């Protein structure tokens, strides 16, 4: 009887681990599966990190917000508005908008120059070293990030289109 109970406990523990791993996987791909594709302007920030490898770090106009009213760790919701082929961020809020497309982000860091940074999970595009360096050079002339935004505001970076590619 003890062996059966121990076996059931082991099976339950293994099942729980598999469920947690599956949840992490699904959570990461959710915006890619169900998200609406949008395009936003982006600019380069930094191409490499010693610990994470080579990537193009991206910045957006809506990645900074006034330091007043928002604290590090706050979850914010940024309503989006289509402006031609591109989308742009409106005024961020502590509550999700009742309708329309929006990004869910988290305020990070201390105020710098009267603003705070917001991370949305779309700030880095990983690539091999040569491609990351080439992308960094091309981003200087401007680029468009292609995102998939899920109904709950989670976003995933699909690709970056540079002017060199678009022309």
Buried (B, 14 or more C-beta within 10 A) or exposed (E): EEEEEEEEEEEEEEEEEEEEEEEEEEEEEBBBEEBBEBBBBBBBBEBBEEEEEBBBBBBBEBBBBEBEEBEEEBEBBBBBEEEEEEBBBEEBEEEBBEEEBBBBBBBEEEBEEEBBBBEBBBBBBEBEEEBBBBBBEBBEEEBBBBBBBBEEBBBBBBEBBBEEEEE
